[in-house]
Amino acid sequence: MSDIQRYDVIVVGGGPAGSSAALQAANGGASVLMIEKEPQIATTVRTSGVTWMDTVTEFEIPKRCYNPIKNYGFCSPNNSVILHDKTHRAVVLDVRSTYRWLATQAEKAGVTIQTGVAIKKATRNNDNTITISGTDNTMAQGKIIVDASGFSSVVAQSLGATQQWRRFGVGAEYEMHAEDIDAETWWLMVGSMYSPAGYAWIFPVGGDLVRIGVGIAKPESSVDPREVLDNILQKKIGPVANLGHLKISEYHYGLIPNSGIDRKSVYDGMILVGDSAGQSNPLVLEGIRFAIRFGRMAGDAAAAAIHDPNNTKPILSSYETDWRRMAEARIRSAYKVQNRWLALSDEGWDKELNIIKELSVDEFLDFVRADFTMSKIIKMTVRHPRLAVRQLFKLVQH
């Protein structure tokens, strides 16, 4: 058995939440170890990479890591709409490049990164530190643990703090070379021909690359999203028909929590962040902006707790209070809207798109971003006094 490595903070998971937490903890003066199970950061891609221009600008993500989007297509079985903007306000990330850039920033700040180490178990010690044991006999002991392991929440589950997510989204996606693509336009596709409980997408990555995928909610549907995706590609359904010849470059598959945010994110000496904490937008299942922002907040809290060990509990608790104040109401509102969407028939989706056609680009983006501030919803109900928007108001005001 190898010697135990000792650190102030151990971060489990090398995705955007983990790298961001590790960076801030190191910047706060803590000794930090980040453990990643894959042989390299982002060896496997598990997300379509959609986020927003204000996010990449705020966190100074290099331009080489994303493709800007300014047009937004939305189609159902018998209806479609494209909203055109003058500026780029959404982006599709090169996920691998972005994650590796984030990890490099953490490493430059002094974080020790160990890859290829899967977590076997976590054990709480008598002095309230936590020992992380890896499948390669790696053992590391930390005063504060940040579980950024994603959907599996491997540390929290090992310590008995959480259980597996009961409701979640499953996504299957091909990154493909396309013969004919508008690199500034994405597509969201809804209705039974695209997904029995969810949606499909076309997200341009830049150049001739595009990501085409299907997301399905579990347990609402038992269908395999890859089978649905293959059928869409084989039959050239919807906007896929306009892409010309397609050639597969990579296959991506991922799971994302979709159970709301009822799970605690702070336990004794442990912080959950990113997908481990359920911090995602359930409408379009994107969470990278939350992962980076709340990862940094988690790292700040971990470093502060290290420097003031007599106040560890209130310091860590402040992380949960702060991120919930920023996002909880919006995520809960989006969760209610998602439940309504999952109940829509094909005819219902066709009618829903008639409402979307009336929205401005600002209103549409606020909607898909789950930016449901009450002032914005009130403005929407005044501008669009139709039933569907008034139903939205009723959903999100509670």
KEDREN-916964 format. One record per residue: x, y, z of N, C-alpha, C in turn. Coordinates in steps of 0.02 Angstrom, whole numbers, padded with zeros to 5 digits, always signed. Each point is the difference from the previous one (the first is absolute). Layout:
N
XYZXYZXYZ ...
//
This chain:
398
+00043-00060+00000-00043+00060+00000+00044+00062+00000 -00018+00047-00042+00041+00061-00006-00011+00045+00061 +00047+00047+00010-00006+00048+00054-00059+00046-00012 -00029+00025+00054-00057+00045-00005+00025+00070-00017 -00028+00030-00052+00014+00069-00016-00048+00045+00040 +00026+00054+00026-00042+00044+00041-00005+00070-00031 -00061+00022-00007-00014+00066-00030-00053+00036+00041 -00001+00065-00005-00054+00038+00031-00067-00017-00034 +00001+00002-00067-00061-00010-00038+00012-00053-00054 -00045-00048-00005+00001-00049-00054-00063+00010-00042 +00010+00009-00064-00055+00007-00048-00004-00063-00041 -00058-00031-00001-00009-00061-00039-00041+00017-00062 +00032-00006-00058-00031+00016-00064+00035+00057-00034 +00020-00011-00062+00039+00051-00037-00040+00036-00054 -00067+00003+00009-00041+00039-00046+00001+00073+00018 -00045+00040-00028+00001+00072+00013-00012+00018+00073 -00043-00038+00035-00012+00015+00071+00062-00016+00041 +00031-00057-00014+00059-00020+00038+00059+00046-00011 +00015+00015-00063+00057+00044-00015-00011+00069+00029 -00062+00025-00003-00014+00067+00026+00006+00002+00076 -00024-00052+00033+00006-00003+00073+00074-00006+00021 +00037-00042-00036+00071-00009+00016+00038+00065-00010 -00014+00035-00054+00033+00064-00014-00009+00049+00057 -00062+00009+00021-00015+00051+00051+00028-00021+00068 -00003-00064+00015+00027-00023+00064+00076+00012+00002 +00033-00013-00055+00073+00012-00003+00015+00074+00003 -00040+00040-00036+00010+00073+00003-00012+00027+00071 -00040-00036+00039-00013+00019+00068+00052-00024+00050 +00053-00032-00025+00055-00020+00043-00003-00071+00025 -00047-00041-00023-00005-00070+00021+00044-00044-00044 +00025-00054+00030+00032-00052-00041-00056-00044-00028 +00003-00012-00066-00057-00030-00035+00022-00058-00044 -00036-00055+00006+00008-00057-00045-00065-00008-00039 +00005-00006-00066-00059-00015-00041+00010-00069-00031 -00049-00043+00010+00003-00069-00024-00050-00010-00056 +00023-00026-00056-00044-00013-00058+00007-00073-00021 -00056-00034-00011+00002-00071-00015+00025-00016-00070 -00008+00045-00047+00020-00014-00069+00075+00011-00009 +00029-00032-00051+00073+00007-00010+00023+00071-00015 -00044+00040-00030+00012+00071-00011-00065+00037+00016 +00007+00064+00015-00060+00040+00009-00041-00001-00065 -00065-00014+00007-00047+00000-00057+00019-00050-00054 +00027-00057+00020+00009-00053-00049-00067-00018-00031 -00052-00004+00042-00067-00014-00023-00042+00064+00006 -00038+00015-00052-00044+00058+00000-00070-00024+00018 -00031+00033+00050-00066-00022+00024-00052+00055-00004 +00015+00055-00034-00047+00055-00004+00004+00031-00069 -00055+00029-00022-00002+00032-00066+00037+00066-00002 +00011+00030+00059+00043+00059+00004-00033+00066-00011 -00066+00003+00004-00034+00065-00009+00009+00043+00062 +00018+00061-00010-00001+00050+00054-00008+00068-00033 +00020+00054+00033-00020+00067-00021+00060+00046-00006 -00006+00049-00044+00056+00045-00013+00020+00039+00063 -00049+00020+00041+00019+00036+00060+00039-00045+00048 -00013-00065-00003+00037-00047+00043+00073-00005-00022 +00012-00011-00065+00069-00008-00023+00038+00066+00008 -00035+00056-00006+00033+00065+00010+00018+00010+00073 -00047-00014+00044+00012+00009+00072+00059-00042+00024 +00004-00062-00024+00052-00045+00025+00061-00003-00046 +00001+00045-00050+00059+00009-00043+00020-00064-00036 -00050-00039-00021+00014-00061-00038+00025+00021-00069 +00055-00028-00023+00029+00022-00064-00048-00010-00059 +00004+00044-00049-00044-00004-00058+00010-00064-00039 +00059-00029+00003+00012-00063-00035-00041-00058+00029 -00030+00011+00058-00036-00054+00034-00075+00000-00014 -00025+00045-00042-00072+00001-00011-00018+00027-00068 -00060-00020-00021-00030+00025-00063-00060+00044+00017 -00002+00063-00023-00054+00045+00019-00064-00013-00041 -00057+00009+00033-00066-00011-00030-00042+00063+00006 -00036+00017-00054-00045+00058+00003-00070-00013-00028 -00012-00060-00027-00066-00018-00026-00024-00063+00034 -00065-00003+00015-00026-00053+00042-00061-00032-00033 +00009-00061-00026-00054-00036-00031-00034-00046+00050 -00065-00006-00007-00041-00041+00045-00053-00033-00044 -00003-00066-00002-00049-00032-00043-00036-00057+00037 -00063-00009-00019-00043-00054+00023-00021-00040-00061 -00040-00052+00007-00018-00040-00060-00031+00039-00057 -00040+00053+00015-00034+00036-00053+00008+00075+00005 +00053+00022+00032+00010+00072+00008+00075+00014+00010 +00020+00060-00015+00070+00018+00012+00007+00076+00003 +00053+00023+00032+00013+00071+00005+00076+00008+00006 +00026+00054-00030+00070+00020+00011-00001+00072+00024 +00030+00012+00057+00007+00068+00026+00070+00024-00016 +00005+00057-00032+00064+00027-00023+00020+00058+00045 +00063+00000+00021+00027+00053+00042+00055+00036-00039 +00017+00060+00024+00053+00038-00032+00068-00016+00030 +00000-00025+00060+00063-00016+00034+00000-00072+00024 +00059-00026+00015+00007-00068+00025-00011-00001+00075 -00050-00035+00023-00013-00002+00072+00001-00071+00028 +00005-00049-00043+00010-00069+00022+00065-00026-00031 +00027-00052+00029+00059-00032-00029-00006-00076+00008 +00035-00035-00044+00009-00073+00008+00074-00011+00014 +00015-00027+00057+00069-00009+00021+00033-00059-00036 +00064+00007-00014+00043-00058-00011+00013-00027+00070 -00039-00049+00020-00001-00022+00070+00069-00023+00023 +00033-00039-00041+00065-00027+00020+00050+00057+00011 +00003+00046-00048+00048+00056+00006-00016+00043+00061 -00065+00012+00012-00021+00043+00056+00018-00032+00066 -00015-00063+00009+00014-00034+00063+00074-00003+00013 +00039-00012-00052+00073-00003+00009+00029+00069+00015 -00029+00051-00030+00023+00068+00016-00015+00016+00073 -00059-00018+00024-00017+00012+00071+00047-00038+00046 +00016-00062-00017+00045-00039+00042+00071+00030-00001 +00021+00025-00057+00066+00032-00005+00003+00062+00045 -00054+00039+00001-00002+00059+00044+00008-00021+00073 -00032-00055+00020+00006-00025+00068+00071-00023+00015 +00029-00035-00048+00069-00025+00009+00049+00058+00007 -00009+00053-00039+00043+00058+00006-00005+00034+00068 -00058-00008+00032-00010+00030+00066+00029-00043+00055 +00028-00058-00017+00032-00043+00050-00037-00063+00017 -00054-00015-00036-00039-00061+00013+00038-00061-00026 +00004-00052+00041+00027-00064-00023-00056-00040-00032 +00011-00022-00062-00052-00037-00036+00024-00071-00010 -00041-00047+00020+00013-00071-00012-00055-00028-00043 +00017-00025-00059-00049-00029-00045+00006-00076+00000 -00050-00032-00027+00000-00073-00003-00012-00033+00067 -00031+00036+00047-00012-00026+00067-00076-00002+00013 -00029-00058-00003-00071-00008+00017-00007-00008+00076 -00053+00028+00028-00010-00002+00072-00032-00067+00019 +00032-00034+00047-00027-00064+00024-00045+00011+00060 +00022+00043+00047-00041+00015+00058+00025+00063+00034 -00043+00028+00041+00018+00057+00042-00015-00018+00072 +00044+00018+00045-00007-00019+00071+00010+00061+00044 -00046+00010+00046+00006+00055+00047+00042-00022+00060 +00050+00039+00019+00046-00017+00054-00022+00031+00066 +00031-00023+00054-00018+00025+00067+00012+00074+00008 +00049+00027-00036+00015+00071+00005-00041+00042-00050 -00050-00033-00030-00048+00030-00047+00030+00016-00068 +00062-00022-00012+00024+00003-00069-00031-00058-00038 +00008+00002-00066-00028-00053-00042+00056-00028-00043 +00004-00067-00001+00050-00034-00041-00032-00027-00063 +00030+00017-00057-00023-00023-00065+00046-00056-00022 -00029-00057-00017+00039-00058-00023-00016-00013-00073 +00053-00005-00040-00008-00013-00071+00010-00072-00018 -00023-00020-00059+00006-00069-00022+00072-00020-00013 +00045+00049-00007+00070-00015-00012+00040+00002+00066 -00035-00005+00056+00029+00003+00067+00022+00070+00020 -00017+00050-00039+00011+00069+00021-00042+00015+00061 +00030+00032+00050-00037+00021+00059+00018+00073+00015 -00051+00041+00010+00010+00071+00014-00048+00021+00054 +00024+00042+00045-00040+00023+00056-00009+00075-00005 -00062+00023+00007-00014+00071-00005-00041+00026+00058 +00011+00062+00017-00041+00033+00052-00069+00019-00027 -00001+00021-00064-00063+00016-00034+00000-00038-00066 -00056-00032-00015-00008-00036-00063-00052+00036-00043 +00016+00011-00063-00048+00026-00048-00018-00056-00048 -00063-00022+00003-00023-00052-00045-00026+00033-00063 +00041-00002-00052-00018+00026-00065+00002-00057-00051 -00018-00059+00023+00005-00060-00041-00057-00009-00049 -00046+00048-00001-00054-00002-00049-00058-00043+00022 -00033-00030-00048-00061-00037+00012+00007-00053+00054 +00058-00032+00003+00011-00056+00047+00006+00022+00072 +00019+00063+00012+00009+00026+00069+00037-00052+00042 +00058-00021-00024+00032-00061+00026+00021+00007+00073 +00024+00058+00021+00021+00008+00069-00060+00002+00046 -00049+00041-00018-00060+00006+00041-00036-00067+00008 -00003-00038-00054-00033-00065+00005+00041-00049+00043 +00066+00002-00007+00043-00044+00039-00007+00014+00075 -00009+00063+00017-00007+00018+00071-00072-00008+00025 -00045-00020-00044-00070-00011+00019-00040+00064+00006 +00026+00055-00027-00034+00065+00005-00057+00006-00052 +00009-00032-00057-00050+00006-00053-00013-00069-00030 -00053-00003-00041-00015-00059-00039-00001+00018-00074 -00005-00050-00042+00000+00013-00072-00061+00042-00018 +00009+00042-00050-00055+00042-00025-00056-00044-00025 -00062+00017+00018-00058-00039-00022-00025+00023-00068 +00008+00063-00014-00022+00028-00064+00059+00034-00033 +00009-00014-00064+00059+00027-00034-00011+00000-00075 +00043+00035-00035-00001+00001-00072+00057-00041-00028 -00014-00035-00055+00051-00039-00034+00008+00029-00070 +00061+00015-00018+00013+00030-00065+00048-00042-00042 -00017-00008-00064+00044-00033-00048+00012+00050-00057 +00062+00004-00021+00018+00053-00048+00057-00024-00045 -00005+00018-00063+00056-00008-00046+00029+00068-00017 +00066+00005+00003+00034+00057-00031+00016-00021-00070 -00022+00040-00049+00003-00021-00070+00027+00055-00045 +00030-00021-00055+00017+00046-00054-00061+00007-00044 -00021+00061-00012-00060+00012-00040+00018+00037-00065 -00033-00020-00054+00014+00029-00065-00025+00072-00005 -00057+00014+00032-00030+00067-00007-00027+00021+00068 +00032+00049+00031-00020+00020+00068+00004+00075+00008 -00048+00027+00035+00002+00070+00021+00030+00001+00070 +00062+00023+00005+00038-00005+00062-00026+00047+00054 -00046+00046-00017-00025+00048+00049-00071-00016+00023 -00027-00058-00020-00070-00018+00016-00004-00067+00033 -00033-00002+00058-00014-00065+00032-00073-00018-00011 -00015-00064+00012-00069-00025-00005-00017-00041+00062 -00058+00013+00029-00030-00043+00050-00062-00031-00033 -00008-00066+00007-00053-00037-00035-00041-00039+00052 -00066+00010-00001-00043-00028+00051-00058-00038-00032 -00030-00044+00039-00055-00042-00025+00023-00072-00005 -00048-00046-00008+00014-00072+00004+00047-00025-00053 +00003+00033-00058+00045-00022-00053+00073+00015+00017 +00011+00045+00048+00068+00019+00019+00021-00030+00068 -00047-00004+00046+00014-00029+00066-00067-00015+00034 -00008-00059+00029-00062-00016+00034-00010+00037+00065 +00053+00027+00028-00004+00037+00063+00062+00044+00006 +00001+00053-00039+00059+00043+00000+00004+00039-00065 +00059+00002-00029+00010+00039-00061+00062-00025-00036 +00007+00021-00062+00061-00013-00038+00032+00067-00018 +00062-00003-00024+00034+00063-00013+00049-00006-00058 +00015+00058-00029+00055+00008-00048+00039+00060+00024 +00062-00011+00022+00042+00054+00027+00065+00004-00041 +00011+00053-00038+00062+00008-00038+00059+00011+00047 +00055-00034-00014+00060+00005+00042+00051+00048-00031 -00006+00013-00064+00048+00042-00035+00028-00038-00060 +00017+00036-00053+00022-00034-00061-00057-00041-00028 +00015-00062-00018-00052-00044-00027-00026-00049+00052 +00017+00011+00064-00020-00046+00053-00067+00022+00031 -00041-00050+00015-00064+00012+00031-00014-00057+00048 -00035+00016+00055-00021-00052+00047-00075-00011-00009 -00019-00061-00012-00070-00018-00008-00016-00051+00054 -00050+00015+00041-00013-00044+00057-00073-00004+00019 -00014-00047+00045-00067-00011+00027+00006-00007+00075 -00043+00036+00036-00004-00007+00073-00068-00028+00019 +00000-00048+00047-00062-00032+00022-00002+00000+00076 -00057+00019+00028-00009+00001+00072-00014-00070+00026 +00032-00016+00055-00011-00063+00036-00027+00016+00069 -00050-00036+00025-00028-00062-00026-00060+00010-00046 -00013+00061-00024-00059+00012-00041-00001-00044-00062 +00058-00016-00028+00004-00043-00059+00056-00051+00009 -00012-00060-00025+00051-00053+00003+00039-00007-00066 -00015+00044-00047+00031-00003-00067+00074+00019+00003 +00040-00034-00039+00072+00014-00006+00009+00060-00046 +00030+00055+00025+00007+00059-00043+00042-00012-00063 +00047-00046+00004+00041-00013-00060-00042-00030-00056 -00047-00043+00018-00044-00029-00052-00041+00055-00034 -00025+00046+00040-00039+00056-00028+00045+00043-00045 +00060+00014+00024+00047+00040-00038+00017-00033-00066 +00015-00064+00001+00017-00035-00062-00058+00002-00050 -00061-00004+00026-00058+00003-00044-00007+00069-00032 +00012+00053+00040-00003+00068-00027+00051+00010-00056 +00060-00026+00011+00053+00008-00049-00013-00042-00063 -00024-00061+00011-00013-00045-00057-00055+00028-00045 -00052+00027+00031-00057+00025-00038+00005+00074-00017 +00053+00032+00023+00011+00072-00013-00061+00041+00020 -00020-00007+00062-00061+00031+00025+00012+00074+00017 -00047+00042-00018+00003+00070+00019+00060+00037-00028 +00029+00046+00039+00057+00040-00024+00062-00041-00017 +00003-00063+00022+00057-00042-00017+00005-00009-00076 -00058+00002-00033-00001-00009-00073+00038+00054-00037 +00009+00058+00032+00033+00056-00033+00076-00001+00008 +00026-00049+00037+00072-00001+00015+00041-00035-00053 -00032-00032-00049+00036-00035-00052+00033-00063+00027 +00056-00019-00031+00035-00061+00021+00030+00009+00069 -00008-00051+00042+00025+00001+00069+00048-00057+00011 +00054+00015+00037+00049-00051+00017+00016+00004+00074 -00007-00055+00036+00010-00001+00072+00074+00010+00018 +00012+00045+00047+00067+00010+00026+00008-00031+00070 -00050+00013+00044+00002-00027+00068-00071-00016+00023 -00005-00044+00049-00063-00014+00033+00005+00022+00072 -00050+00036+00025-00002+00024+00069-00063-00027+00034 +00007-00015+00064-00057-00025+00039+00007+00027+00071 -00055+00024+00028+00005+00028+00067-00064-00002+00038 +00005+00006+00066-00056+00003+00046+00002+00065+00038 -00058+00030+00011-00003+00062+00038-00059-00003+00048 +00010+00019+00063-00056-00001+00048-00057+00044-00023 -00060-00024+00014-00059+00037-00020-00054-00007+00054 +00023+00004+00063-00045-00011+00057-00012+00064+00040 +00013+00057-00031-00005+00061+00038+00062+00009+00044 -00005+00042+00051+00058+00013+00043-00018-00011+00073 -00033-00056+00013-00019-00016+00068+00058-00030+00040 +00052-00022-00034+00058-00029+00034+00041+00054+00035 +00022-00013+00061+00047+00045+00034+00066+00002-00038 +00034+00056+00004+00065+00004-00033+00057+00011+00049 -00014+00002+00065+00052+00007+00051-00013-00051+00055 +00051-00038+00015+00000-00048+00055+00062+00014+00043 +00009-00039+00051+00056+00012+00045+00066-00009-00037 +00034+00056-00015+00065-00003-00033-00003-00017-00073 -00060+00002-00031-00007-00018-00071-00048+00048-00035 +00020+00020-00060-00040+00044-00043-00016-00037-00064 -00062+00004-00023-00020-00025-00065-00009+00059-00048 +00022-00009-00062-00004+00054-00048-00011-00029-00070 -00032+00040-00044-00013-00023-00068-00055-00053-00001 +00008-00049-00044-00051-00053-00005-00007-00039+00064 +00052-00004+00040-00005-00035+00065-00053+00032+00044 -00010+00065-00008-00049+00037+00040-00064+00013-00038 -00005-00025-00063-00060+00013-00039-00005+00071-00026 +00056+00033-00009+00001+00070-00021-00001+00005-00076 -00059-00008-00029-00007+00005-00073-00068+00029-00017 -00005+00025-00061-00062+00027-00027-00040-00057-00030 -00056-00021+00030-00036-00058-00025-00035+00010-00066 -00007+00062-00023-00035+00010-00064+00041-00026-00059 +00064+00018-00003+00042-00025-00054+00060-00039+00027 -00004-00018+00063+00051-00042+00033+00070+00025-00012 +00011+00065+00011+00067+00029-00004+00020+00025+00069 +00062-00012+00019+00021+00018+00067+00071+00024+00006 +00034+00011-00056+00071+00018+00003+00009+00068+00034 -00044+00048-00014+00006+00066+00032-00008-00006+00076 -00046-00043+00022-00009-00012+00072+00061-00035+00028 +00027-00048-00037+00058-00038+00024+00060+00045+00013 +00013+00047-00045+00058+00044+00009-00013+00050+00056 -00058+00033-00003-00015+00051+00051-00003-00029+00070 -00039-00054+00008-00008-00029+00067+00061-00040+00020 +00038-00025-00049+00064-00031+00016+00048+00050+00032 +00003+00059-00028+00043+00052+00029-00023+00019+00070 -00066+00004+00009-00026+00015+00066+00017-00055+00050 -00004-00062-00022+00017-00056+00043+00074+00002+00019 +00043+00016-00049+00072+00005+00015+00016+00056+00049 -00034+00056-00008+00009+00056+00047-00020-00021+00071 -00057-00034+00005-00023-00022+00066+00047-00051+00031 +00025-00046-00040+00047-00051+00025+00063+00033+00027 +00028+00047-00037+00061+00034+00022-00012+00039+00064 -00058+00035+00003-00016+00039+00060-00007-00046+00061 -00029-00059-00010-00008-00046+00056+00067-00027+00024 +00046-00010-00046+00067-00023+00019+00034+00052+00045 -00008+00063-00015+00033+00053+00038-00036+00017+00065 -00062-00024+00007-00038+00014+00061-00036-00064+00021 +00038-00051+00022-00028-00066+00013-00054+00000+00055 +00001+00049+00044-00051+00002+00053-00069+00020-00027 -00001+00026-00061-00064+00022-00030-00014-00036-00065 +00025-00061-00007-00008-00037-00062-00073-00008-00019 -00041-00019+00047-00071-00014-00016-00036+00061-00027 +00002+00058+00033-00034+00058-00028+00030+00025-00065 +00066-00007-00007+00032+00022-00062-00024-00042-00059 +00001-00067+00008-00023-00043-00054-00075+00009-00013 -00037+00010+00053-00073+00010-00008-00015+00063-00040 +00044+00050+00005-00011+00062-00037+00003-00013-00075 +00039-00049-00021+00002-00018-00071-00069-00023-00024 -00031-00044+00039-00066-00023-00020-00051+00056+00000 +00002+00042+00051-00046+00056+00003+00008+00046-00060 +00063+00014-00018+00013+00048-00054-00020-00027-00068 +00017-00063-00016-00017-00024-00066-00076-00010-00007 -00032-00020+00054-00073-00007-00004-00034+00068-00009 +00026+00050+00033-00028+00068-00008+00006+00022-00073 +00053-00019-00033+00012+00020-00069-00041-00039-00050 -00014-00064+00014-00027-00043-00053-00059-00043+00018 -00014-00010+00064-00051-00050+00019-00068+00016-00029 -00024+00061+00007-00068+00017-00024-00006-00010-00075 +00052+00018-00037-00003-00007-00073+00001-00074-00020 +00041-00040+00033+00003-00070-00017-00066-00035+00017 -00030+00018+00057-00064-00030+00018-00055+00020-00050 +00001+00062-00021-00049+00022-00050+00010-00037-00066 +00062-00006-00021+00014-00036-00062-00021-00073+00005 +00008-00029+00058-00021-00069+00012-00075-00008-00011 -00039+00049+00024-00073-00002-00010-00018+00006-00074 +00035+00044-00035-00012+00008-00071+00018-00064-00037 +00055-00031+00020+00020-00062-00032-00053-00054+00008 -00028-00005+00060-00053-00049+00011-00059+00012-00047 -00016+00063-00011-00053+00016-00047+00020-00020-00071 +00061+00014-00020+00024-00018-00066-00003-00075-00012 +00021-00039+00051+00001-00073-00009-00070-00028-00011 -00051+00037+00021-00069-00024-00008-00030+00021-00067 +00035+00039-00040-00029+00025-00062-00003-00055-00053 -00054-00002-00037-00007-00042-00059+00034+00034-00059 +00003-00034-00057+00028+00031-00060-00041+00062-00019 -00066-00006+00005-00044+00058-00014+00013+00056+00049 +00011-00019+00063+00015+00051+00050+00065+00036-00014 +00050-00036-00024+00063+00032-00018-00008+00046-00060 -00041-00022-00049-00012+00044-00058-00029+00066+00023 -00046-00002+00047-00031+00062+00026+00051+00039+00042 +00042-00035+00037+00050+00035+00041+00047+00041-00043 +00017-00026-00059+00045+00037-00044-00033+00064-00027 -00065+00000-00005-00034+00062-00020+00011+00055+00052 +00004-00019+00063+00015+00048+00053+00072+00024-00006 +00046-00047-00012+00071+00017-00005+00012+00048-00058 -00039-00007-00053+00007+00045-00058-00012+00073+00019 -00040+00011+00051-00016+00068+00020+00053+00031+00046 +00045-00041+00026+00049+00025+00047+00057+00037-00036 +00027+00049+00034+00062+00030-00024+00058-00047+00016 +00057+00013-00030+00059-00042+00015+00017+00004+00074 -00005+00061+00029+00014+00008+00071-00046-00045+00042 -00065+00001-00016-00047-00039+00038+00012-00075-00009 +00015-00021-00061+00014-00071-00012+00061-00023+00038 +00053+00039-00001+00061-00020+00034-00009+00000+00076 -00037+00050+00026-00016-00001+00071-00037-00065+00018 -00043-00021-00045-00041-00059+00012+00044-00063+00002 +00040-00012-00052+00040-00061-00002+00056+00000+00052 +00021+00060+00020+00051+00005+00053-00030-00009+00070 -00067-00005+00003-00036-00003+00064+00012+00063+00041 +00003+00056-00034+00010+00064+00033-00069+00030+00017 -00034-00035+00045-00070+00017+00015-00005+00050+00058 +00027+00059-00009-00013+00051+00050-00072+00023-00006 -00031+00019+00055-00070+00018-00001-00013+00061-00045 +00047+00047+00000-00011+00060-00041-00002-00018-00074 +00042-00048-00021+00001-00020-00070-00063-00038-00019 -00024-00042+00045-00061-00038-00014-00060+00047-00005 -00003+00051+00043-00055+00048-00003+00001+00037-00067 +00059+00019-00023+00005+00034-00064-00023-00045-00057 +00017-00065+00004-00022-00047-00051-00076-00007-00002 -00031-00003+00058-00072-00008+00002-00035+00063-00027 +00030+00057+00008-00029+00062-00027+00008+00001-00076 +00059-00018-00023+00014+00001-00072-00037-00055-00038 -00010-00057+00033-00029-00058-00034-00057-00028+00042 -00057+00032-00003-00056-00020+00043-00037-00061-00026 +00039-00054-00010-00029-00063-00022+00006-00051+00055 -00040-00052-00005-00008-00047+00055+00065-00032+00021 +00042-00020-00048+00060-00037+00018+00047+00041+00043 +00007+00065-00015+00044+00042+00039-00030+00012+00069 -00066+00008+00003-00032+00009+00065+00007-00064+00042 -00001-00058-00032+00012-00063+00036+00071-00001+00027 +00048+00025-00038+00069+00005+00023+00004+00044+00063 -00034+00056-00002+00000+00044+00058-00026-00036+00062 -00054-00038-00009-00028-00037+00056+00048-00053+00026 +00037-00030-00046+00048-00052+00020+00057+00027+00042 +00027+00058-00020+00062+00023+00031-00010+00049+00056 -00061+00022+00013-00008+00049+00054-00002-00032+00069 -00003-00067+00004-00002-00034+00064+00066-00034+00015 
//
